[in-house]
Structure formats: C-alpha cells, structure tokens
C-alpha cells in the first residue's frame, strides 16, 4: 500500500458511511433481487401523466407544495419510482430551484426531503450533474436557515458525497465561503448532523493537502469530541473520518489524542466500531505516532484485526480487517512474526483463498456476479496478508506455501487484467514468496509464474506499480539457483530488462539493472555478450551516472558479474574495446576513467568477485 495514492488507499481500507455499505455497492449487493420494493402500479410509473410530478411545476405555492408532499409520499419504499422520477427531464432542476428559494421555507424543506429520497434510491449521477451539491452546500451555509432544512440538506449531501464523482473540491473553494468550517461546526449539533458531517468530510478528504486544511480548521479536535459520544452510530463515522484524516500524514497524526480511540476497542463495543478503532491505530502507527512495540499495537490493534478475520464475522468486516492488518504489519518484521502466530491467522487466510461465499441467493446472473466479486475480494485480502507476512521470515513463508490451492490461485489472479487490485495483490504475494531459496527451487519450478509476469512486463499499457513489483519478482526468479532462469532467458528477458533501464521511473531502472546483474552471475559468455549488445555501452555509462545511487551500485554489480571471468574479459574486450575507449575519450567522469582504464589495461590480471542478490 505504501506505493499507492492517499485516495486509493482510503478507498481500499476505509468504508465511508455505514460499515460495509460502500463494499456492498461495489459488488452490487444493494441490488438484492430478494429485497422487496413496495412498487407502484404501471400506470403511475408513466411520468408524463403523473399528476404528482406535474404539480410540482405549478406556480401556485399551495398547489406546488401539495404536489411535493404527494410526491414525497409516493416515493417511500419504491426505488423504481425514484429512478423514474430522477430520469424525467426538468424534475431535478425544479427541486433544486425550490431549495434555492428562501422565501418559501416549507417548499424548500420538503423539496430537500424529496431530493434526499431520490438520492437514496436512484443513481446519484444525474443529481451531481445537475449541480445538487452546490445548492445543498449553499442551503447548509446560510446562517438564518432552519435546523430541519440543514439536517435534510446535509443528509442528502452525505449520500451524494459517497459517489466517487462527487464534486469534493466545492468544500475547499474559499472564494465562495468557508463551507468546511460550517460542516465542522455542525458536529456540535444533533446526532444526525454529526453522522452526516463526519461522512461528508471523510469522503472529501482525498489528498495530503485536504488533510492539512481540515486539521487546521480543528477537525481532529471535533472528532475527538464525537468519539466520546454515548451513541455508537456517531462514534463509527467519527472513527472512519479520523482514519481518513491521519492516513499517511504524520503532522496531522500528532494532533490526535490516542486515548480517545482506545476505549472504543473494548469487546463490549460493536464489531464495526472495534474494527474502525483498530484501523485508526494502524494508521497512527504507520505515521510513526506509535512504536511497533507499543502495547496499544501489540496487545490491542493487532489482536483485534486478527480476530475479526474469523469466519464468525461478516465477509465485509473480514475483508476490511485483513486489508488493514496487511497495512499494519508490512513494514515491521516483528509485527509480522507476532501476527503469524496469532489466533491461527494463516489458516484463517487460507479460508479466504479457498472459501466460497454466497451472500446473495438465487440463480440469476446478478447474484452469481456479486458472489464472484465477493470471493475475489476475499482472495485479494488474503494475498495482501500473505505478502506482508512473508516479506522477511523464511519459516513464515514455508507455512504459507502449505496453503491448499494457493499457487494455482495466485497464478490465475495474475491473469485478472480486469481486476487490477486482485492482480496487484497476487504479484505482491509472489514477490515476498520469491525471496525464499527453497521455494524458488521447488514450488516456483512446479508453477511457471514467470509466464504471466513476462506477459505483464511486456504490456505496453501496464500501470507503473504492478510493473515495479512484477520486475522485482522477476529479479528473484533470475537468481542462479532458480530453475526458472533458463526458460525466462529463452523468452526474451534480456531485451525486456534492458528496455526497463530506459524508463523514467528510477524503480524500474533499478529493477532492470538488478535483473541483468542476477542474469549475468556465472552466466555463459553468450549471455554476457547478449547483455552488453542489448544494453549498449552508452547506456551502461549513463546508468553509472544515474541520479539514483542504487541504480549506480547495481550497475557496478552488473559490470562485476560481466567481468568476473578472465576468458570472458578478453573476449569482450576484443569485441568492444574500441567502443569502450571511445566512450572514455568522450567523457571525463572520474568513475568512467577508472572503469575504462580497468577495461583496457587489466583484463587478464584483475578479477572482481561476482555477486547476486534477491530483490
């Protein structure tokens, strides 16, 4: 997770709103075919002849109000009716115009209720496109507006802001007014406003800059107060908002009072609250606000996360707990060791890989698709935990690899081009496992994972992060004792790795050189010549002057491996000596001078010790 953006990390590890709702929307669980809607008759579903809809356009205030009230009643319990009303041309704009009209408070209030009802049962995209967010923010901000309208507008805004395309930047537009201060101030009012404001601000916190702005306006202090609320419904969104506020931001994390979070991890609290509190502590730890030997982490957060991965919990909670656990332990070998022996974690993750969960019953395609999506999310969470656990310890890797069906599942996930998060989790898990010498010689020989990795690395449109982790994994598969080395070489690995050394991203250049270094270790002369020919002398010297010192050091390691055999040195100099000397004549870098002197005059009497290393 450390390599992804704040917004992506929050999307993966944080569910805004009621726990699990965001996940359910993602896999389509809110469209449960077994959930009964109170439907209206087909005749009234025809909006062109619907008197309730038509009447809201009446200029007479009483008749318009009557139409709004009738429409509000008609929408109750019918998502189909809500969708139909939202699609009728002019209806949403009329409701927004009524909300803008401060001279008719009753119409304004009921129009806000209707808009909120539509938002909860229909696609909110049309509302966003109609500019509903700006109108609602304006209504909330007005000083003389009544409390009921504020609550109705804020509730609707809460629904809109759970959509990824919501105009979050409106809250940071100070040229209009300070909407953030208004929302934070509403956290001292009713419980409903506290919940809605926390959810809106959580979803609007997308960048480090957003976090800083919110912290400067006192959001951390307000959230600390909400955590002391006697209502669990208030505590949960407050914890979720706090998690977004501190994620990856050490300066903001230092403003948080950890003691306000700890009581919410008690076993007497709802599981969702415990999980949200553990996530907050995990984020605080990764911001270095807590140490990895802090009892709060070792005896509170980590055991809580492991416990929630058990089969007794809901799939949504299990997935969130596993993802948060992987983030908590991925940077600490000690926490990895503790987690591996905690409450049968590895068998629990095995159930994620091999389990089959049917959260929606029925034989229709929607149910099958939703269940399949859930099972893939379970697999992704397990791969991330396994990848974090196996990062450093050989014994843990051996325990993980014993998981039934793990390698076939990982290989299959590598081909999930339509599910990049699952693919990325699988690559990360394989990268950690590939650091094991024993597994490279056994398991990785039985399962040719290098084939999908090469396919990914050869793709013209592959994202950067999977390329970095995939190329790191390939570096390990090219170690001398790996049975995969020869087939990888025969599949064009030299050209592909040389191509990586030209990339703009330093991590890809590093992996390209690292893979070539491992490939050249005790290699045949033909392979060394192929590397030099494909890479080119000019590129070698460019890499030696790279701004990333790690690239320079691995390039030196590559040269050491290329020139570790007397016979190979003589042959290489006979073929490329003139080019080497020409490069020397055109460059005045002292390092180049030393290298070319060594190339030209000492090929037969001086040897560097060859080296190879896992990535």
N, C-alpha and C positions, 0 to 999 in steps of 0.2 A: 504493500500500500504506500510505502514511502515514495514511490515513483509516480504517483498519480496526483491530480489536482485536488484542491480542497473540496470543490463542488462534487467531484466524482467520489471522493472518499466519504463525504457526508451522505451522498445518495446510497452508497453501499452499506454503511454502518449505522445509519440513522433513519428511523421511520418517523416522519413528521405526522402529527395528528395522533389519533388513537393507534395503539400498538398493532402493527400488522396490517393496517388499512392500506398503506402505500404498497406493501407487498401484494396484498390481495388484488389491488387494482392492476398491478403489473402483470400478474398471471391470469387476470380475468375472473377472479373469484367473486367480484361484486356482481357479475352477471350470472349468478347461480340460477340454472334453469329450474331448480326445485323451489326457489323462493317465489312465493305467490305475491303478485301485484294485485291490488284492487283496481281492476280495469273498468273503463267506461265503455259504453256501447259504441259500435262502429259509427253510428250516425253522428254522435257528438265528437268523434275523433276527426271529423272533417272541419278544419279550422276556418275554411272560407265561409261556412254557415254557422259558426259557433257564436251564439249571442254573447257569451261571457267575454270572449276575446274582443268581439266587435265593440262592445260597450265601453271598453277602457279608452277608446279613441274619442268618446263623446266629450264635447266642450263643456257641457253642463257638469259642474263639480259633483253634485249629488249622484247623477247617473253614472259618472265615471267611477266614483267611489264604490257605488253598488256593484259595478262590473268588476272592479279589482277584488272586492270581497268575495264575490261569487267565483271568480277565477281562482282565488287562493284556496277556497274550499274544494273546488273541483280537482285541484292538483294533488290534494292529500292522498298518498298511497298509490299514485299512478305514475310510475316513471315513464311509461309510454306517452301519457298525456303531456308530461313535462317536456319530453323530447319534441313532440309535435308542436307545442306552443313556441319553443325556442327556435324552431325552424321557420315559423311564419314570418314573412317579411314585415318589418316595422314594429313588431311586438316588443322586442328587447329595447329598441331605441325609445319607444313610448314609455316604458317603465323607467328607463334612465332619466328621461325628461321630467317625469313626475317626481323622482327623487331629488332632482336639482331644484325644484320649485319650492322654496322655503315658505311661500305664502299659504300653502295648503298642507299643514302638518299631518293630518290624517291620511290623506292620499299618499303623502311622502312615506310615511311609516309602513302602510300596507303594501305599497309598491316594493319597498325594500324586502318585506316578507315574501312576496311573490318571487322576486328575483333570487332570493336565497333558496326558496323551494325548488326553483328550476335548476339552480346550480348544483343542488344535491342529487338530482335525478337525471340530469342530461349531461352531454358533453359540454364542458365549460369553454371550449374554444370559441364558439360564437360570442359568448359574453366578453371574453378577453378582446376579441377583435372589435367589438362594439365600444370598447373603452370603459367597461364597467368598473375596472379597478380604480381609475382616476376619479370617477364620480363618487364611488364609495369612500375613498380616502378624503375627498372634499367634504362629504357629509359628516364623517367622523371628526374632522378637524374643526368644524365650526363650533365656536365657543358657546353659542346660545341654543344649540340643538338639544332636544330632549334625550334623556337617558335610554329610552326604549329604541329610538332610531339608531343611536350609537351601537347598541347591542345587536340590532338586526343587521346593520351595515357591516359591522365587524365580523359577524358570523358568516355573512356571505363572502366577505373578503378572505376569510380563513379558507373557505372552500376553493376560491379562485387561486390562492397562492400555493395550494398543494399541486397545481398543474405546473409541469416544467417550463411551459412557455409563458407563464405569468410575468407581467412587467415589473419585476422586483426593483428595478432602478428608480421607479417613481418615488419610492420611500427615501431615496438618497438625493432627490432633486431639491436642493435648498433654495433654488430660485423661486419656488412656489411657496414653500413654508417648511417648517421642520416637522414632518409627519412622524419621524421616529420618536421625537420627544413626546408627541401626543399619544402614540401607542404605548410607550413605556409608562406614561402617567396613568393609562387605563388599567395597568396592573395593580393599582391600589383600589379598584372599584369592585364590581361584582365578580363572582366566581366564573360566570360565563365569559365576561370580558377578559379575565385573567387567562383563561384557557385559550381563547381565540387569539389574543395578542401574542402569547408565547408561541403559538403555532405559526402565526404570520411572520414573526421575526425570525423564527428558526428557519423557515423556508426562504426567507430573504437574505440570510447570511451565507453568501456564496464564495467570498474571497477574503484574503487576509485584510484587505482594506475595509471591507464591510465589518469584519470582526472588530477592528480598531475603532471605527466610527461608533459602533454600538456600545463598545466598552467605555468610550469617552463620554457617552450620554448616560452612563450609570446603569446599563442593563444588568451587569453582573450583580450589583447591589440589589436591584429589584428582584432578580431571580432567586437570590439567597433568601429574600423575604418570602417568596412563594413556596420555597422548599419547606418552610415552617408552617405552611397552611395545614389545617386539620383535614382537608379534603384530598383524597388520593387522586381524584380527577384533575386537580390543579397541580399536584406535585409531579405527575408524569410528564405533561408537556413542558413544565419548567425544567425538568432534568434534560429533556430532549433538546430544548433551546440552549441550555448551558453547554451541552455536548458540542453543538454547532459553534458556539461562541469561542470555545477554547481549543478546538481541534487544530493542532499544528501551529499554535500561536503562543509561544512561551510568555510573552509580555502580558497577554490577556490572562493566561492561566495563573499567573502570580497574583491576580486580583481576586481569585476565587477562594472562598472560605471552605476548605475541605471538610471541616467539622459539620457543616450544614448538609453535606451529602451522606456522611456515614450512617446516620440513623435510618436512612431510607433503604439500607441494605439488610435490615433485620428480617428474619424469617417470617415475622408476623405481617410483613408488607405483601401486597400483591406481587406476583412473579414479574409482571411487566415493570413495576417500579424498581424492584431489586435489579433487574437487568439494565434498566436505564441508568441507575446509580453506578453500577459496575462499569458501564461504558464511559461515564464521566470520569471515573477514577483512572480508567485505562488511558484516556486522552490526556489527563493531567500528568500521568507517569511518563508518557511519551514526550511531553513538553518539558520533562525534567523538573516538574514541580514536586515529584515524589521519586524516591530511590527504588531500585528493584528489590532491595532487602527491607523495604518499609513494610511493617506488619499489615498496613492497610491494603497493600497489593498482595502480599504473600498469603495472608490469612482471611482476607475479605473478598477483594475483587476477583482474584484468580479462581478460588474455590466456587464462588457464585457462578461464574461463567461456565465452568466445567459442569456444575450441577444442572444448569438449565439446558445443556445439550442432551440430557437424558430423554428417553422415549416417552416418559410420562408427560412431558411438556408439549405444547403445540408446535407444529412444524415451523411456523413463523418465528416463534421465540427461540427454537433450537438453532435456526439459521443465523439469527442475529447474534446469539451467544457465541456460536462458533466463529463467525467473522470477527467479532470483537476480540475473542481470545487470540486469534491468529495475529491481530494487530498488536495486542498487548505483549506477546512473547517473542515476536520476530526479531527484536534487537537485543535480546538478553539470553545468553546460553544458560544462565542459572534458572531463569523462569521457564525456559524450555525443559530443563531437566525436572523441575518440580511439576510442571504440567503433565509430563509424560507418565508420572507415577501417581497422578491424582485421580481418584474415583473412576478408574477404568476408562480413561479418556480415549485411548486408541481403539478399544472395542466399540465405544460409542460412535466414533468417526467411521468405523467400518460399517456400521448400520446405516450411516448417511450414504455411503457408496453403493451398498447393495440393497437398501430398503426400497420398497415400492409403496408410495403413499397415494391413496385415493381420497382426497378431501372433497371431491365432488362426485356424487354417484350418478349413474346414468350411462347410457350407451351412445350419447350424441357426441359429435366431434368437438364441441366446446369443452365438454367435461374431459375428454381424452387429452386435448391440448393443454388444459390447465393443470391436470395431474402430471403430464410430462414435464411442463415447465417447473413445477414444484420439485420433482425428482432431480432435475438438472441443477436447481438452486441448492438442493441438499448436497449433491456431488461437489459443486463448486466450493461450498463452505468446507467440506471435508478436505478437499485438495489444498485449500489455503492453510488449514490447521496442520495437515501433514507436512506441507512445505516449511512452515515455521518450526515445527518440532524437529525436523530432520536437518536443519541448517548447519548444525555443528557437531552433533554426537553420533558416533558410529553405532553404538548399541541401540539407540532410538531408531536409527534407520533400519536396522535388522528387524526390529519389532514391527515397524510399519510395513515393510515389504511382505510380511507374512499375511497381510490382509487379503482375504479372498477376493479375487477378481479385480484387484487394484490396478495392476499393469494394463490389462485389457481395457479397463475403463479410462485410464489415462491416455492410452494410445487413441481410443475412439474420440476422446474430448479434443485431441489435437486437431482433428478434422472438423470441429464445430465452428466453421467460419461464420455462421450466422449467429453464434453466441460467443462474442469475443471475451466476455468476462470468464466464462467457463474455460475457454481455450487458454486464457492467460493464467488462470489458477492451475491448470494441468501442467503448463510449461514451468511455472514456479516450483511445483512439487517435484517434477522430474529434475530440475536443476539441483535442488537440495539432495535428492537421492543419488544423483550422478557424482557427488563428491565422495562416494564410497568406492574404494578399490575393489572390494569383494563383489559389490553389486554390478560394477562395470564388467567384471569378468564372468558373471553368471546371469543374473536377471536381464541385464541390458543386451546380452547376446541372444537370449530367447525371445525378446520382444524388440524388433527393429524400430525403436523410437526415432532413430536418426532420419528415417524416410519422411515423416511429416514435418520434422524440424527443417530439413533441407528444402522441402516444398514451401514452408513458411518464409524462410530466409531468401528464397528466390523470387518471392512475390513482389511485384512492382508497387503494390499499393498497401503493403502491410504496415500497420501502425508502428511507431518507434518503440514503445515499451515492450511489446512481445518480441520484437527483433532483438532487443538488448538481452532479454532473458534467454531467448532461444539460442542466440550466438554464444552466450556464456555456457549453456548446457553443451553445445557442440564442442566447445573448447575441452571440456572434460571427456567427451567421447573420443577425442583425438589423442588422449594420453597413450603412451607406448604400450601399456599392458591391456588396452581396451580392444576387444575383438571387433568392435565396430569401426576401428580406424581404417582398415583396408577398404571395405565397401564404401565408406564415406569418401575416401580419396578417389575411388573409381567413379564417383557420382559428380565430379566437378567441384569438390570442396576448395581446391587451391584457388581457382578463379573467383569463386564466391567470396572467400575470405579476403583476397586481395581487393576485391570491389569494396568490401566494408572499410578498408583502411582509407578510402577516399571520402567517407561520409563526413558530414558536418558535425554530427554528434560525437563527442570525444569517447563516449562509452562504446559506440560501435567501432570506432577506430581501434580502441584498446582491445576489444574482443577479436577483431580481425587479426591484429598482430599476435595476440595471445594464442589464437588457434594455429597460426602459421608456426609460431615458436614450438608448440607441442607437436605439430606435424613433423617439423624438421629434426626433432630429437632422435638421434641414432637412426635416421632415415637413410634410404639408399640414395646414391648420388643422383639418379634421375629425378627423384622427388625434389632434392635441393635445387637442382638446375631449373626444374619447372617453377619452383617458388621464386627464384631470382628473375627468371624470364617473365613471369606473370606480373610480379610486383614492380620490377624496373628499378634500376639504380637510383634514378632521380627521386622516386617515391620513397626509397629507403632513407635517403638523406633528408627528405622533407619530414619523415617521421622522427628522425633523430633531432630535429629542431622543433618538434611539436610543443605547443604551449602546455599540454598536459604531461607532467613529469612521468606519470605512469605509462603513457604511450612510449616515451623515450626509453624507459627502463626495459619494457618488453621488447622494443626493437633491438636493444642491445642483447637481450636474451636470444632473440631470433638469430642475430649475427653470430653469437656464440655457438648456437647449435648448427648453423650452416657451416661453420669453420672449425669444427671440433675434430676433424679427421685430416691427417696430413695429405693423403692422396686426393681427397675431395678439394682441399685448398688449392693444390697445384692445378687440378683440372679446371676449377672455377676461375683461377687467375689466368690460365691460358685462354679461356673463352671471353672473360670480361675485364681483364686487366687494363686494356686500353680505355674502356669506359670509366673504370674507377679512377684512373689517373686524370682523365678529362674532367670529371666531377671535382677532383681535388684542385685542379687548376682554376676552376670557376668559382670556388668557394673558399672563404677564409675563416670559417668557424674552426676554432682550435680542436674541437672534438672530431670534426671531419678530417683535419690534418693528421691527427693521431691515428685514426682508423685507416686512412689511405696509406700512411706510412707502414702500418702493420700489414695491410693487404699486400703492398707492393714488394716489401723487402724482407718480410719474415714469414712467408707462407710455409716454410718447411721446418722451422725450428721452434715455433711457439704455438702452443695449443691452449684454447680456453676450455674449461670443463663444461661439457654440455649440461643443460638443465631442462626440466619440465615441471609444471605445477598445475594443480586443479584450479579452476576458476570459482 
